[in-house]
Amino acid sequence: MVKYDLRIIETVAGLEHVETLQRFVWPGSESDIVPIHVLITSIKNGGLVIGAYSGDEVPQEKTLIGFVFGFPGFSVRSNGPRLKHVSHMLGVHPDHRDAGLGFALKRAQWQMIRHQGIDLISWTYDPLLSRNAHLNIHKLGAVCRSYHQDFYGRMRDRLNVGLPSDRFETEWWVNTRRVERRLSRRARRSLDLAHYFAAGAEIINLSTPGADGWAIPGVTPELPANKKQPGSHTKSSLLLLEIPADFQKMRETNMELALSWRMHTRPLFEDLFQQGYLVTDFVHLEGQQSRSFYVLSYGESTL
C-alpha cells in the first residue's frame, strides 16, 4: 500500500513539480501541459492545487506522485450564472496508479470546495475510458447529462492523438446525500449487472466479441418511424450502454476499431441526454471477457 501525504500546493517550487509530473502522465506533447505561470495565476485568483506526496520522511524530500487542479467558473442556470469549481486536471504518476490516489485527491478537493460554499464541481473526461468512468461516476457519485464533440480539438499527447477529443462534462453536486454516501469512510454496497437487470434495466447496444479479442460495437437500436435520431427507444427508467473495457489498449492496437466505438457511442449518448437521461452509475465486469457498462437513469428525480 502506497503511503502518501496530501497538501495544498501554493509555492513556485511546488508548482514546478506539478508541471513536471504532467509530462509523465500525458507524455508526447508539450503544448498540452498547463504551464507554471497559468497555475500560479489560477491559485492567486481562487484556484486550488492539491498534491499527493510519497517518499522520504523529511517533508522537503517527498516526491509528488499525484495532483488535482481546478479554478472558479460559472454554470449557466435558468435564473442566471452560478459559481462552480472547474476541476481541470487530475493526474497520478503511472507507477502509482490503482492505489486509491485519484479518489483521495478528489475527496480532498470536495472537502475544500464545500467549505468555500460552492455546491458544484464539474470536469470533463473521455466517456470511453472505463478507469475514469469507474472513479468519476461509480466511486465519486458524479453524474453526466452533457456530451461535447471534439471538445479540445486535435490533441497531440500520446493518450489522445488520432481520435476526436469527445468528452463528458460531469456534475459533482457536493452537498447531496448521493455524493456524501460515496465519500463516506464506510464502504458503499456496489450494484452489479444482476441488480440492474432485476430492476428492469436493458442493454441497448450489446457488443459482440471480435477475432482479436476486442469487443465490436453492437447494433444501433431500431428507430421508431416518427424519429430519425440514433438511439431512440421507449423511455425505460434504467438503461445500460456498453463501452470498451479497455479503450486505451484498444486504441494502441486497433485504432480503426477505437474510432468505430467513438462514432457508435457518440449519437447514443447525445440522443439519450436530449431525451432526459443521466449517467448515474458504472459497472465493470472482470473476467476472461471483461465488460463495461454505463447506467443511465431517466429524469432528475434519480439524484
N, C-alpha and C positions, 0 to 999 in steps of 0.2 A: 504493500500500500504506500503510495507516494505521500510524504508529509510535506505540507506547504503552509505558508502564511499568506493571508490576503491583506493588501494595503492599498490605500488611495495613493495614486502617483501624481505628484504636483511639481517635482523638480525637473530641471532641464536634463540632468543625468539620467533620471528615471525614464523620462520620455524618449531619450535616445535609445534606451534598451527596448522600448515598445516599437520604435521604428525598425530596429534590427530584427526583432522577433517576427515582424510581419514578413520578412524575406524568407524565413524558414516555413511559415505557414502557407503563404501564397507565392511560391517561387516562380521565377521566369519573367517578371515584368516589373521594372522599377516604376513605371508610370502608374501602377495600381496601388502603390504604397502611400498611406497617409503620412505626409512629412511632418517633422517635428514642429515646424512653425505653425501648422494648422492645429496640431494637438495642443500646443501652448495657448494659442488664441482661443481655442474652444474652452479649455478649463478656466481661463481667466474671465470667461463670459457665461458661466453656468454649466459648462461641460463637466464630464466625470470620466476618469480613467481609474480602473481598479486592476491591480496586478496580483498574480499568484506567484510566490517565490519559493524556491526549493534550493537546498544546498547546505553550505557550512552554517554552523550555529552562530557565527558572527554575522549580525544583520547586514553589515555593509558588503559581505561577500556572498550573499544569497543570489541565486540565479533566477531571472524572470523566465517562467515557463508558460505563462498564460496571461491574458488580459481581456478586459471588456471596455469599450469606449463608446460614449454617447454624448449627446448635447440636446439642449432645449429646441423644441419645434412647435408647430401648431397643427392641430387636426381641424378639418372643416366640418362643422355641425350645422344642423338646421337653424340653430339660434346664434350662429356666428363662430368665429375661430375660438379654439380652446387649447390651452397649453398642454403639451405632452413631452415626453422624453423620447428622443430618437436614438435607439441603440444601433450604432453604425457598424461596429466590428466586435466580434468575439473570436479570439484566436488562442489555440493551445499548441505548444510545440509538438511536432509529430511523435517525439519519443515519450510523450506523457499523455497521449490520448487514452480514452476509455478508463480513466482513473477518477472520474467524477469532477474534474476541474471546471468543465463548462457549466455544470449545474451549480457548483459552489460560487462561481463568479456571477452568474445571473441572480442567484439568491442574494448575494451581497448588493448587487445593483438594485434589486427590488426593495431591499431594506432602506437604502439611501434615498431612492426616489420617492417612496411613500412618505418618508419623513419631510420631504420638501413640499408635501401637499399636492403632488401630481398623481392623478389616478390612472394614467395610461402610458405604457411604454410600447413603442412599435419598432419593428425591424423587418428587413427583407431576407429571404433565403431562397435557394433553388428548390422548388417543390419536389424535384425528383431525387433529392438526396435523403435517403432513409435515415441515416445517422442524425442529420439535422432535424428531420421531422420527429424522430423519437424524443429528442431533447426538447424541442420547442413546443410541440403540441402535447405529446404524451406526458412528459415529466414536469414541464413548467406550467402547463394549462393555458397556453396561448391559444387563440382561435384565429381563423382566417376567413375572409369573405372578399378579398381583393387579389386579382391576378393581373400582373403587368407584363406585357410582351416586351422582350428585348430591353429591359429596364435600364441597364447600364451601357447599352450599345455594345460594340465589339470589345471584348475583354481579351487581354493578351497573356495573362498569367497561366501557368501550366494546368491549373484546376478548371479553367473556364474556356480556354481557347478552342475555337472551332464550332461552338454552339451558340444559338441565340441566348442572351442572358435573361431569360424569363424568370420572374420572381413572384413569390407570395409576399404580401405585406401583412404581417401578423399584428394582432391586437392583444396586448397583455394587460388585462384590467386588474391592477394590483390590489384593489381593495375588495375583490369579490371572494365569496366563500370557495368558489372553484379553484382560484389560484392559491388561497391560503391553505387549503387542504392538500394541494400538490406539493407545497413547500414545507409542510409540517414535518417535524422530526419523526413522527410516527409513519411507518410505511403505509402507503396507499394501496389498496387492492387493485391490481391491474385487471382490465377486462380483455379477454381474448376473443377470437372469432366465434367460439361457441356461444359466448354471452350475447354477442350481437346477432347471431343467427336466431337465437332463442327469442330475441326482441323483435324479430321480423326484418332484419337488415338483409339487403340483397346486393350481390356483387354485380356491377353494371358493365364491367369490361374485363372479364376473366381472361387471363393470358394463356398461351399455350407454350410448352417447352420447345426450344429450338435445338437444332442438331449440335450446336456448340455449347449447350448448357444454359444459354441466356434465354430469358422469357421473351416471347414475342407478343406485342400488344394484342389484346382481344378485339373482337369485332365491335365497332361503334354501335350502341343501342339503336334499335329501329326508331324512326321518326314518325310521329303522328302526321296524318295528311295535312293538318292545318298549321304545322310548324316545321320550318326548314332548318333549324339550328341543330348542330350535333349535340347529342347528349340529352335530348328531350325525352321525357318519360312522365308517367303519373307520379304525383308527389308522395312517395313513401316517406315516412318520418325518419328513416335511417337508410343510408346508402354506404356501400363500400366501393372505393375506387382504387384499383391496383396500380402500383408503380414498381419499377425495378428494385430488387432487393439490394443491389449494389451498383448504382448508376455510375459511380466514378470509375470502377473497374471495367464496366461495360464500355464506357466512353474510351478508355485506354486501348481496348482490344477490338471494338467493333463500333466505330464512330457512326456508321450508317444506321445501325440499329438504335443507337442512342438518340440520333436525330429523329428517327421514326417515333420513339417514345415521347419526345418533346412535342412533335406535331400531333400525336394521338391524344395526349392528355390536355394540351392547351385548350382546345374548344370545349372539352368536357368540363373542366374547371370553370371556364368563363361562363358557360351556359348555366351550370348549377348555381354559381354565385348570383347570377342575374335572376334566377328563379327564387332565391331566398334561402339557399342552403349555406351552412357554415361548416368549415372543417373544425371538428371538436375533439377528435382523438386520432391515434395512430396505432396500428397493430403490426408487429413484425414477428414472423414465424421463422425460427431457426430450424435447420434440418438439412437433409440431402438436397432438397429443393427449397431454398429459402424464399419466403414470400413477404411482401409488404403491402399494407392497405391503409388508406386514409378512411376515417369515419366521417361522414357528412350528415349533419342533423338539420332538419327543416325548421326554420323560424328562430327568432332571437330568444324565445322562451327557454331554449336549451341552456342559456347562460345563467 
